């Protein structure tokens, strides 16, 4: 479905920088690195295909399709073989955007004892 509906799907990995780890541990009062869940993270960026013959600026169907694709990708990620989703680590900033307009979905998965944020 992603291949049919998305113009582009990019997956980018990152590890948290040393300063960011120190800052998070200091501000949260956490002294065990194993309790920091976003040391390793993947970002999935989906660009939906625009509808033909409609100006993209006014294309609500493209926006709706993009939102649907994000939830679809979340479902796919949470069912990857070998990975275990962490139910308490799902954040839905699409249904509940941040005050600055930020919208995304976050989840965490376990693999071999390592937590990976997506």
Secondary structure, DSSP 8 states (H G I E B T S, - for coil): -HHHHEEEEEEEEEE--HHHHHHHHHHHT---GGG-TTSEEEEEEEEE---TTS-GGG-HHHHHHHHHHHHHHHHHHHT-TT-EE-GGG-EETTTT--TT----EE-EEEETTEEEE-
